[in-house]
């Protein structure tokens, strides 16, 4: 394994001029470069967050949700009113075509909270300015801890289908965006302004949510899906388990990564056939690769070398990145059909390229990552990008 394979960075608040000098040599170059490349966008996003008021799911309520005001609710993406029925019920499926009339407010609030907290944490990481920490606590308190406004730690009513079901296991993908919040909290908790009690309360929320994921009917259904949904599910479990210190869950995540995702979902050439079979094969392939790379990053350490793991037919993360990288560099060479929606918006700055550049010591992946647009403007793509501040993932 090369010297960039594992990211072990002892975190301290850093002034911008001292960031590069204070990093261990094994991650010095890449982390300093990311700080330099992203500095302006981090500070711009943090400025917006500093001027914003906390938003929570209790601000919005769907009339058809069977849950209470603190229960997250959303509709299935590709479900539309039946035009042959006067009331449109039950909804019918149009794969790959998002219904713009769906109730989407809780999704938006969750992503916006993530965006703000991640930006504030990244800004604190590169500047050491404690005011970013104070502001982040308002967002975290409102969304996770305040009894009046918190989101309850479950997703019983996610991706409901009017006329069919009040909520589905498939809806657990909605909280994929929460994976960046523990990374942000870990950075912010290095400040004296971040109360240790708050850290423990936040860890408890994520422990409770993980327990619901692993024990509920909806959660068990989603855990056994055979495509990107399972990867997103176990990526969440892995991040939350690492945050809360649950080694048992991490062991299961590593087994799933090897036996289910590498061996069963990946083809020998590194592609993901179930994603290629969808009506948005390019976007789904990018989404899957990013989440697989993030899962590999979270689960890898000196004992568990998942970046270099390969099965008996050569399936591996290296092969997956090598398969898709040429089509990220030049989408016009994509040999499959174009996506039915948001084709023009892809690719964005795919986190898989950054993580692979470190794991494999490949400068070409890093250079390609730098060239791509970091902040997609199309909402369909925004909701399929789980990492907004990659510098947070380079610290431990």
C-alpha positions as CSV (number, residue, x, y, z in Angstrom):
1,X,0.0,0.0,0.0
2,X,1.4,3.4,-0.9
3,X,2.0,6.2,1.5
4,X,-1.3,8.0,0.7
5,X,-3.5,5.0,1.3
6,X,-4.8,5.8,4.7
7,X,-5.7,9.2,6.1
8,X,-4.6,9.7,9.6
9,X,-4.8,13.4,10.5
10,X,-4.8,14.6,14.1
11,X,-7.2,17.5,14.0
12,X,-6.5,20.9,15.6
13,X,-8.1,24.3,14.6
14,X,-5.7,25.9,12.1
15,X,-5.1,29.4,10.9
16,X,-5.1,29.4,7.1
17,X,-1.4,30.2,6.8
18,X,-0.5,27.3,9.1
19,X,-2.6,24.5,7.5
20,X,0.0,23.1,5.1
21,X,2.8,23.3,7.6
22,X,0.9,21.5,10.4
23,X,-0.1,18.4,8.4
24,X,1.6,15.0,8.7
25,X,3.7,14.3,5.6
26,X,1.5,11.4,4.4
27,X,-1.5,13.6,3.7
28,X,0.3,17.0,3.5
29,X,0.2,17.5,-0.2
30,X,-3.4,16.5,-1.0
31,X,-5.0,18.1,2.1
32,X,-3.2,21.3,1.6
33,X,-4.1,21.3,-2.0
34,X,-7.8,20.8,-1.2
35,X,-7.7,23.6,1.3
36,X,-6.2,25.9,-1.3
37,X,-8.6,24.8,-4.1
38,X,-11.7,25.1,-1.9
39,X,-10.8,28.0,0.3
40,X,-12.9,30.6,-1.4
41,X,-16.0,28.4,-1.9
42,X,-15.7,27.2,1.8
43,X,-15.6,30.8,3.1
44,X,-18.4,31.9,0.8
45,X,-20.6,29.1,1.9
46,X,-19.8,29.8,5.5
47,X,-20.7,33.4,5.1
48,X,-24.1,32.4,3.8
49,X,-24.5,30.0,6.8
50,X,-23.5,32.7,9.3
51,X,-26.4,34.9,8.1
52,X,-29.0,32.1,8.0
53,X,-31.6,31.1,10.6
54,X,-32.0,27.5,11.6
55,X,-34.6,25.5,9.6
56,X,-36.1,22.3,10.7
57,X,-38.6,19.8,9.4
58,X,-41.3,21.1,11.8
59,X,-41.3,24.3,9.7
60,X,-43.2,22.3,7.0
61,X,-45.9,19.8,7.2
62,X,-47.5,17.6,4.5
63,X,-51.3,17.2,4.8
64,X,-51.0,13.6,3.7
65,X,-48.3,12.5,6.1
66,X,-49.4,9.9,8.7
67,X,-46.6,11.1,11.0
68,X,-46.4,13.9,13.5
69,X,-44.7,17.3,13.1
70,X,-41.3,15.9,14.2
71,X,-41.5,13.0,11.8
72,X,-39.6,13.2,8.5
73,X,-41.8,12.8,5.4
74,X,-41.2,12.6,1.7
75,X,-42.7,11.1,-1.5
76,X,-41.2,8.5,-3.8
77,X,-39.3,10.3,-6.6
78,X,-40.7,8.6,-9.6
79,X,-44.3,8.3,-8.6
80,X,-47.0,10.3,-10.4
81,X,-50.8,10.7,-10.2
82,X,-52.6,8.2,-12.4
83,X,-54.1,10.3,-15.2
84,X,-56.9,7.8,-15.6
85,X,-58.2,8.3,-12.1
86,X,-60.1,11.4,-10.9
87,X,-58.2,11.6,-7.7
88,X,-54.9,10.3,-9.3
89,X,-54.7,7.4,-6.7
90,X,-52.9,5.2,-6.4
91,X,-49.8,6.9,-7.9
92,X,-48.0,5.1,-10.8
93,X,-44.3,4.8,-11.4
94,X,-42.3,6.5,-14.2
95,X,-38.7,5.4,-13.6
96,X,-36.1,8.1,-13.8
97,X,-38.6,11.0,-14.0
98,X,-38.9,12.9,-10.8
99,X,-42.4,14.3,-10.0
100,X,-41.9,18.1,-9.3
101,X,-45.2,18.2,-7.3
102,X,-43.9,15.8,-4.7
103,X,-43.6,16.9,-1.1
104,X,-39.9,17.7,-0.9
105,X,-39.6,20.3,1.9
106,X,-38.1,17.9,4.5
107,X,-35.5,16.8,2.0
108,X,-34.5,20.4,1.3
109,X,-34.3,21.3,4.9
110,X,-32.1,18.3,5.7
111,X,-29.8,19.1,2.9
112,X,-29.7,22.8,3.8
113,X,-28.8,22.0,7.4
114,X,-26.1,19.7,6.1
115,X,-24.8,22.3,3.8
116,X,-24.6,24.9,6.5
117,X,-23.0,22.8,9.2
118,X,-20.5,21.3,6.8
119,X,-19.5,24.7,5.5
120,X,-19.1,26.1,9.0
121,X,-17.0,23.2,10.1
122,X,-14.8,23.5,7.0
123,X,-14.3,27.2,7.5
124,X,-13.4,26.6,11.2
125,X,-10.9,23.9,10.1
126,X,-9.0,26.3,7.7
127,X,-9.3,29.5,9.8
128,X,-9.7,28.5,13.5
129,X,-12.4,31.2,13.8
130,X,-14.6,30.1,16.8
131,X,-17.6,32.1,15.6
132,X,-18.2,29.4,13.0
133,X,-18.6,26.9,15.9
134,X,-21.1,29.0,17.8
135,X,-23.3,29.3,14.7
136,X,-23.1,25.6,13.9
137,X,-24.4,24.8,17.4
138,X,-27.7,26.7,16.6
139,X,-28.3,24.5,13.5
140,X,-27.4,21.3,15.3
141,X,-29.5,22.1,18.3
142,X,-32.5,23.0,16.3
143,X,-32.4,20.0,14.0
144,X,-31.3,17.2,16.3
145,X,-31.9,18.2,20.0
146,X,-34.6,20.7,20.7
147,X,-37.7,18.8,21.6
148,X,-39.9,21.3,19.8
149,X,-38.1,21.3,16.5
150,X,-35.9,18.2,16.3
151,X,-36.3,15.4,13.7
152,X,-37.2,12.2,15.4
153,X,-34.5,9.5,14.7
154,X,-36.5,7.4,12.3
155,X,-37.7,7.4,8.7
156,X,-41.1,5.6,9.0
157,X,-42.7,8.0,6.5
158,X,-40.0,8.5,3.9
159,X,-40.8,8.1,0.2
160,X,-44.4,7.5,0.8
161,X,-46.6,6.7,-2.2
162,X,-50.1,8.3,-2.1
163,X,-52.7,5.6,-2.4
164,X,-50.2,2.8,-1.8
165,X,-48.0,3.2,1.4
166,X,-47.3,5.7,4.2
167,X,-43.6,5.1,3.9
168,X,-41.0,2.6,2.6
169,X,-37.6,1.2,3.4
170,X,-36.3,2.7,0.2
171,X,-36.8,6.1,1.8
172,X,-33.8,5.6,4.0
173,X,-31.7,6.9,1.1
174,X,-33.1,10.3,1.9
175,X,-30.8,10.6,4.9
176,X,-27.6,9.9,2.9
177,X,-26.9,13.6,3.2
178,X,-26.5,13.2,7.0
179,X,-23.2,11.3,6.5
180,X,-21.3,14.6,6.4
181,X,-22.8,15.9,9.6
182,X,-20.8,13.6,12.0
183,X,-17.6,14.5,10.1
184,X,-18.4,18.2,10.7
185,X,-19.2,17.6,14.3
186,X,-15.9,15.8,14.9
187,X,-14.1,18.9,13.6
188,X,-16.3,21.4,15.5
189,X,-16.0,19.4,18.7
190,X,-12.3,20.3,18.8
191,X,-13.3,23.8,19.9
192,X,-13.7,24.8,23.6
193,X,-17.0,26.4,22.5
194,X,-18.5,23.0,21.6
195,X,-19.9,21.6,24.9
196,X,-19.0,17.9,25.5
197,X,-22.6,17.3,26.6
198,X,-23.8,18.4,23.2
199,X,-21.4,16.0,21.5
200,X,-22.7,13.1,23.6
201,X,-26.3,14.1,22.9
202,X,-25.6,14.2,19.1
203,X,-23.9,10.9,19.3
204,X,-26.9,9.5,21.0
205,X,-29.2,10.8,18.2
206,X,-27.1,9.0,15.6
207,X,-26.9,5.9,17.7
208,X,-30.7,5.9,18.0
209,X,-31.2,6.4,14.3
210,X,-28.7,3.6,13.5
211,X,-30.6,1.3,15.9
212,X,-33.9,2.1,14.1
213,X,-32.2,1.5,10.7
214,X,-31.0,-2.0,11.8
215,X,-34.1,-3.2,13.7
216,X,-37.1,-1.7,11.9
217,X,-39.0,-3.5,9.1
218,X,-38.2,-0.6,6.7
219,X,-34.6,-0.7,7.6
220,X,-34.2,-4.4,7.2
221,X,-35.8,-4.2,3.8
222,X,-33.5,-1.5,2.6
223,X,-30.4,-3.3,4.0
224,X,-31.1,-6.2,1.6
225,X,-31.6,-4.3,-1.6
226,X,-29.4,-5.2,-4.5
227,X,-28.4,-1.9,-6.0
228,X,-27.2,1.6,-4.9
229,X,-29.8,1.7,-2.1
230,X,-27.9,-1.0,-0.1
231,X,-24.6,0.9,-0.6
232,X,-26.2,4.1,0.7
233,X,-27.8,2.2,3.6
234,X,-24.5,0.6,4.8
235,X,-22.5,3.8,4.1
236,X,-24.8,5.6,6.6
237,X,-24.5,2.7,9.1
238,X,-20.7,2.9,8.7
239,X,-20.3,6.6,9.2
240,X,-22.7,6.7,12.2
241,X,-21.1,3.6,13.8
242,X,-17.7,5.1,13.5
243,X,-19.0,8.4,15.0
244,X,-20.6,6.5,17.9
245,X,-17.8,3.9,18.3
246,X,-19.7,0.8,17.4
247,X,-17.2,-1.7,16.2
248,X,-19.7,-4.5,15.8
249,X,-21.6,-2.5,13.1
250,X,-18.3,-1.6,11.4
251,X,-17.4,-5.3,11.1
252,X,-20.8,-6.0,9.4
253,X,-20.2,-3.0,7.1
254,X,-16.9,-4.4,6.0
255,X,-18.4,-7.8,5.3
256,X,-21.1,-6.2,3.2
257,X,-18.6,-4.2,1.3
258,X,-16.6,-7.3,0.3
259,X,-19.3,-9.9,-0.1
260,X,-22.3,-7.9,-1.3
261,X,-21.0,-4.8,-3.1
262,X,-17.7,-5.9,-4.6
263,X,-18.7,-9.5,-5.3
264,X,-22.3,-9.1,-6.2
265,X,-23.0,-5.6,-7.5
266,X,-19.7,-5.0,-9.4
267,X,-18.9,-6.6,-12.7
268,X,-15.4,-7.9,-13.4
269,X,-14.7,-4.8,-15.6
270,X,-15.5,-2.5,-12.6
271,X,-18.9,-1.4,-13.8
272,X,-22.2,-1.7,-11.8
273,X,-24.6,-3.5,-14.1
274,X,-27.7,-2.7,-12.0
275,X,-27.0,1.0,-12.3
276,X,-26.3,0.7,-16.1
277,X,-29.7,-0.9,-16.5
278,X,-31.5,2.2,-15.2
279,X,-33.0,5.1,-17.2
280,X,-30.2,7.3,-15.8
281,X,-27.2,4.9,-16.2
282,X,-24.5,7.6,-16.2
283,X,-25.7,9.5,-13.1
284,X,-26.4,6.3,-11.2
285,X,-23.0,5.0,-12.0
286,X,-21.3,8.1,-10.7
287,X,-23.5,8.1,-7.6
288,X,-22.7,4.5,-6.9
289,X,-18.9,5.0,-7.4
290,X,-18.9,8.0,-5.1
291,X,-20.7,6.2,-2.4
292,X,-18.6,3.0,-2.8
293,X,-15.4,5.1,-2.5
294,X,-16.7,6.9,0.5
295,X,-17.6,3.6,2.2
296,X,-14.1,2.3,1.4
297,X,-12.5,5.4,2.9
298,X,-14.6,5.1,6.1
299,X,-13.9,1.4,6.6
300,X,-10.2,1.3,5.6
301,X,-7.4,1.4,8.1
302,X,-4.0,-0.3,8.6
303,X,-5.8,-3.5,9.5
304,X,-8.6,-3.4,6.9
305,X,-7.0,-2.6,3.5
306,X,-10.2,-2.3,1.5
307,X,-8.7,-0.1,-1.2
308,X,-6.4,-3.0,-2.3
309,X,-9.0,-5.7,-1.7
310,X,-10.1,-7.7,-4.8
311,X,-12.1,-10.8,-5.2
312,X,-11.2,-14.0,-7.2
313,X,-12.3,-12.4,-10.5
314,X,-10.3,-9.2,-9.9
315,X,-13.2,-7.0,-8.8
316,X,-11.9,-4.1,-6.8
317,X,-12.2,-0.4,-6.1
318,X,-9.3,0.3,-8.4
319,X,-11.1,-1.4,-11.3
320,X,-14.3,0.5,-10.5
321,X,-12.5,3.9,-10.6
322,X,-10.5,2.9,-13.8
323,X,-13.8,1.9,-15.5
324,X,-15.6,5.2,-15.0
325,X,-12.8,7.8,-14.9
326,X,-12.4,8.0,-18.7
327,X,-16.2,8.8,-19.0
328,X,-15.9,11.4,-16.3
329,X,-13.0,13.0,-18.2
330,X,-15.0,12.9,-21.5
331,X,-18.7,12.2,-21.2
332,X,-19.0,12.1,-25.0
333,X,-17.3,8.7,-25.0
334,X,-20.0,7.2,-22.8
335,X,-21.0,4.0,-24.6
336,X,-24.5,3.6,-23.0
337,X,-27.7,5.6,-23.5
338,X,-27.8,9.1,-22.0
339,X,-29.8,9.7,-18.9
340,X,-33.5,10.6,-19.3
341,X,-33.1,13.5,-16.8
342,X,-30.3,16.0,-15.9
343,X,-27.9,14.5,-18.4
344,X,-26.2,17.8,-19.0
345,X,-25.5,18.4,-15.3
346,X,-23.1,15.5,-14.9
347,X,-20.3,15.0,-14.0
348,X,-19.7,17.2,-11.0
349,X,-16.6,17.1,-8.8
350,X,-16.9,13.4,-7.9
351,X,-15.5,12.6,-4.5
352,X,-14.4,9.2,-5.7
353,X,-11.7,10.8,-7.8
354,X,-10.2,12.6,-4.8
355,X,-10.3,9.6,-2.5
356,X,-8.9,7.4,-5.2
357,X,-6.1,9.8,-5.9
358,X,-4.9,9.5,-2.3
359,X,-5.5,5.8,-2.0
360,X,-3.7,4.9,-5.2
361,X,-1.3,7.9,-5.3
362,X,-2.6,8.8,-8.7
363,X,-2.1,12.5,-9.7
364,X,-4.3,12.1,-12.7
365,X,-7.4,11.5,-10.6
366,X,-6.6,14.5,-8.5
367,X,-6.2,16.7,-11.6
368,X,-9.4,15.6,-13.0
369,X,-11.2,16.2,-9.7
370,X,-9.8,19.8,-9.7
371,X,-11.2,20.5,-13.2
372,X,-14.8,19.6,-12.4
373,X,-17.5,21.9,-11.2
374,X,-17.8,21.6,-7.4
375,X,-21.3,22.9,-6.8
376,X,-24.1,21.6,-9.1
377,X,-27.0,23.9,-9.6
378,X,-29.5,21.3,-10.7
379,X,-31.5,20.0,-7.8
380,X,-31.7,16.5,-9.2
381,X,-28.0,16.3,-9.1
382,X,-27.7,18.1,-5.7
383,X,-29.7,15.4,-4.1
384,X,-27.3,12.8,-5.5
385,X,-24.2,14.3,-4.1
386,X,-23.6,13.3,-0.5
387,X,-20.3,15.2,0.1
388,X,-20.1,19.0,-0.2
389,X,-17.0,19.7,1.8
390,X,-14.4,17.0,1.0
391,X,-11.7,18.5,3.3
392,X,-13.8,17.3,6.2
393,X,-13.2,13.7,5.0
394,X,-9.4,14.1,5.0
395,X,-9.3,14.5,8.8
396,X,-9.7,11.9,11.5
